């Protein structure tokens, strides 16, 4: 990552609003959030991103909110206090964009942004993204086997190794009943259902459910192992 000075950021964001927007956003993502990483030098971009998200500056609001949400997901207490005004302005924008999102991938990304801006620091940090692929790769906490947790078109199971190969070793997943979900996953499921994303709602019951390792038959909570891995 190449650190950006305040003048550099001002000059780069000033280029938005024209034919080079895609190139400018690519540069900003590469410099400020390279491969999903957040740096100390990423946080000064929040005032610029907030201005775009709220319509006070040129640029794509969705792009601005997605970048801001990722940056805020890594904020500690000092950063949260320093950028409290920006976070307060970004939150209603992110909720509005979430309500208007039809695409599953865009919904999950924006849902993580909403969580980040609300102050949630575990499930806002890219850990919900397996819901889009309908699978997670985790470690068994008992025997350390590398497992796939699948809940999509191939079925709902834990698999030791590649589950699309011939004769995979699998065990059925144990999803949590919607009524038994803890408050956060219950809320996320409700939001997904309200937005019409039934596959995301279903995936949440598996993400916050339990699995049995096909290798050692040890039972574990899927979300705990997702948190460990991602």
C-alpha positions as CSV (number, residue, x, y, z in Angstrom):
1,X,0.0,0.0,0.0
2,X,1.2,3.5,-0.9
3,X,0.3,6.0,1.9
4,X,-1.8,8.9,0.8
5,X,-1.3,12.4,2.1
6,X,-4.3,14.6,2.7
7,X,-3.4,16.5,-0.5
8,X,-3.1,13.3,-2.4
9,X,-6.6,12.2,-1.3
10,X,-8.1,15.6,-2.1
11,X,-6.6,15.4,-5.6
12,X,-7.7,11.8,-6.2
13,X,-11.2,12.2,-5.0
14,X,-11.5,15.4,-7.0
15,X,-11.1,13.3,-10.2
16,X,-14.4,11.6,-9.6
17,X,-17.5,12.6,-11.5
18,X,-16.1,12.0,-15.0
19,X,-15.2,9.4,-17.5
20,X,-12.3,8.1,-15.4
21,X,-14.4,7.1,-12.3
22,X,-13.8,3.4,-12.7
23,X,-10.1,3.9,-12.9
24,X,-10.1,6.3,-9.9
25,X,-12.1,3.9,-7.7
26,X,-9.7,1.1,-8.7
27,X,-6.8,3.2,-7.6
28,X,-8.5,4.1,-4.3
29,X,-9.3,0.5,-3.5
30,X,-5.8,-0.6,-4.3
31,X,-4.2,2.1,-2.2
32,X,-6.6,2.3,0.7
33,X,-8.1,-1.2,1.0
34,X,-5.8,-3.5,-0.9
35,X,-7.2,-7.0,-1.1
36,X,-9.6,-6.1,1.7
37,X,-7.0,-4.9,4.2
38,X,-7.5,-1.7,6.2
39,X,-4.6,0.5,7.2
40,X,-4.1,3.5,9.4
41,X,-3.8,5.6,6.2
42,X,-7.2,4.4,5.1
43,X,-9.2,6.3,7.8
44,X,-8.6,9.8,6.5
45,X,-10.6,8.8,3.4
46,X,-13.8,8.7,5.5
47,X,-14.7,12.4,5.2
48,X,-14.3,12.2,1.4
49,X,-16.4,9.0,1.2
50,X,-19.1,10.5,3.5
51,X,-19.3,13.6,1.2
52,X,-19.9,11.3,-1.8
53,X,-22.3,9.0,0.0
54,X,-24.5,12.0,1.1
55,X,-24.4,13.7,-2.3
56,X,-22.1,16.6,-1.3
57,X,-19.4,15.5,-3.7
58,X,-19.2,13.7,-7.0
59,X,-18.9,10.0,-7.1
60,X,-20.9,6.8,-6.8
61,X,-22.6,6.6,-3.3
62,X,-22.7,2.8,-3.3
63,X,-19.0,2.5,-4.0
64,X,-18.3,5.1,-1.3
65,X,-20.4,3.3,1.3
66,X,-18.9,-0.1,0.6
67,X,-15.3,1.3,1.0
68,X,-16.3,3.3,4.1
69,X,-18.0,0.3,5.7
70,X,-14.9,-1.9,5.1
71,X,-12.7,0.8,6.7
72,X,-15.0,1.3,9.7
73,X,-15.1,-2.5,10.3
74,X,-11.5,-2.2,11.4
75,X,-12.0,0.9,13.6
76,X,-11.0,0.8,17.2
77,X,-12.5,3.1,19.9
78,X,-10.2,6.0,19.0
79,X,-11.1,5.8,15.3
80,X,-14.8,5.4,16.1
81,X,-14.7,8.6,18.3
82,X,-12.6,10.6,15.8
83,X,-14.9,9.8,12.9
84,X,-18.2,9.7,14.8
85,X,-19.8,12.4,12.6
86,X,-18.9,10.6,9.4
87,X,-20.2,7.2,10.8
88,X,-23.5,8.9,11.9
89,X,-24.0,10.3,8.4
90,X,-23.1,7.1,6.6
91,X,-25.3,4.8,8.6
92,X,-28.7,6.0,7.2
93,X,-27.3,6.0,3.7
94,X,-26.1,2.4,4.1
95,X,-29.5,1.3,5.4
96,X,-31.3,3.0,2.5
97,X,-29.0,1.3,0.0
98,X,-29.5,-2.1,1.7
99,X,-33.3,-1.7,1.4
100,X,-32.9,-1.0,-2.4
101,X,-30.6,-3.9,-3.1
102,X,-31.9,-6.8,-5.1
103,X,-28.7,-8.6,-5.9
104,X,-27.6,-11.2,-3.3
105,X,-23.9,-10.4,-3.4
106,X,-24.6,-6.7,-3.1
107,X,-27.0,-7.3,-0.3
108,X,-24.5,-9.3,1.8
109,X,-21.7,-6.7,1.2
110,X,-24.0,-3.8,2.2
111,X,-25.3,-5.8,5.2
112,X,-21.7,-6.0,6.4
113,X,-21.4,-2.2,5.9
114,X,-24.5,-1.6,8.0
115,X,-23.2,-3.8,10.8
116,X,-19.8,-2.0,10.7
117,X,-21.4,1.4,10.9
118,X,-23.6,0.2,13.8
119,X,-20.4,-0.7,15.7
120,X,-20.5,-4.5,15.2
121,X,-16.9,-5.6,14.8
122,X,-17.1,-9.4,14.3
123,X,-19.6,-10.1,11.5
124,X,-19.0,-6.9,9.6
125,X,-15.5,-8.0,8.7
126,X,-16.0,-10.2,5.6
127,X,-17.3,-13.1,7.6
128,X,-20.8,-13.1,6.1
129,X,-19.4,-13.4,2.5
130,X,-19.6,-17.2,2.5
131,X,-23.4,-16.8,2.4
132,X,-23.0,-15.7,-1.2
133,X,-21.2,-18.8,-2.2
134,X,-23.3,-21.0,0.1
135,X,-20.2,-22.5,1.7
136,X,-17.5,-21.9,4.3
137,X,-14.1,-23.5,4.7
138,X,-13.3,-24.1,8.4
139,X,-11.1,-26.2,10.7
140,X,-12.4,-28.9,13.0
141,X,-11.7,-27.7,16.5
142,X,-11.2,-31.3,17.7
143,X,-8.9,-32.9,15.1
144,X,-7.9,-29.8,12.9
145,X,-9.3,-31.4,9.7
146,X,-9.9,-28.9,6.9
147,X,-13.7,-29.0,6.3
148,X,-16.2,-27.5,3.9
149,X,-19.6,-26.4,5.3
150,X,-22.0,-26.5,2.4
151,X,-25.6,-25.4,2.4
152,X,-26.4,-24.7,-1.3
153,X,-27.3,-26.6,-4.4
154,X,-25.0,-29.6,-3.5
155,X,-26.9,-30.1,-0.2
156,X,-26.4,-29.2,3.5
157,X,-23.4,-31.0,5.1
158,X,-19.9,-30.8,6.4
159,X,-17.3,-32.4,4.1
160,X,-13.7,-33.5,4.7
161,X,-12.0,-32.3,1.6
162,X,-13.4,-31.4,-1.8
163,X,-17.2,-32.1,-1.6
164,X,-17.7,-32.0,-5.4
165,X,-15.3,-34.9,-5.9
166,X,-16.5,-38.5,-6.1
167,X,-17.7,-40.1,-2.9
168,X,-16.8,-37.2,-0.4
169,X,-16.9,-38.0,3.3
170,X,-19.8,-35.9,4.7
171,X,-22.1,-35.5,7.7
172,X,-25.4,-33.6,7.8
173,X,-25.4,-30.1,9.2
174,X,-27.5,-29.2,12.3
175,X,-29.0,-25.8,11.5
176,X,-30.4,-23.7,14.3
177,X,-34.2,-23.3,14.3
178,X,-35.1,-19.7,13.5
179,X,-36.9,-19.3,16.9
180,X,-33.7,-20.4,18.7
181,X,-31.2,-18.0,17.0
182,X,-29.4,-15.5,19.1
183,X,-30.5,-11.8,18.7
184,X,-27.9,-10.8,16.0
185,X,-28.4,-13.8,13.6
186,X,-32.1,-13.6,14.2
187,X,-32.1,-9.9,13.2
188,X,-29.9,-10.6,10.1
189,X,-32.3,-13.4,9.1
190,X,-35.3,-11.1,9.5
191,X,-33.5,-8.4,7.3
192,X,-32.7,-11.0,4.6
193,X,-36.3,-12.3,4.6
194,X,-37.7,-8.7,4.4
195,X,-35.4,-8.1,1.4
196,X,-36.6,-11.3,-0.3
197,X,-33.3,-13.1,0.0
198,X,-34.5,-16.4,1.4
199,X,-31.3,-18.2,0.5
200,X,-29.3,-15.8,2.7
201,X,-31.9,-16.3,5.6
202,X,-31.5,-20.1,5.2
203,X,-27.8,-19.9,5.1
204,X,-27.7,-17.9,8.4
205,X,-29.4,-20.8,10.2
206,X,-26.5,-23.0,9.1
207,X,-23.8,-20.5,9.7
208,X,-25.1,-20.1,13.3
209,X,-25.9,-23.8,13.6
210,X,-23.7,-26.8,14.4
211,X,-21.8,-29.4,12.4
212,X,-20.3,-32.8,13.0
213,X,-16.8,-33.5,11.7
214,X,-16.8,-36.4,9.3
215,X,-13.3,-37.4,10.4
216,X,-13.5,-37.5,14.2
217,X,-17.3,-37.1,14.8
218,X,-16.7,-34.1,17.0
219,X,-19.5,-31.6,17.1
220,X,-18.9,-27.8,16.9
221,X,-20.5,-24.5,16.3
222,X,-20.0,-23.4,12.7
223,X,-19.9,-19.6,13.4
224,X,-17.2,-20.1,16.0
225,X,-14.9,-21.8,13.5
226,X,-15.8,-19.2,10.8
227,X,-14.7,-16.5,13.2
228,X,-11.5,-18.4,13.8
229,X,-10.7,-18.9,10.1
230,X,-11.7,-15.5,8.6
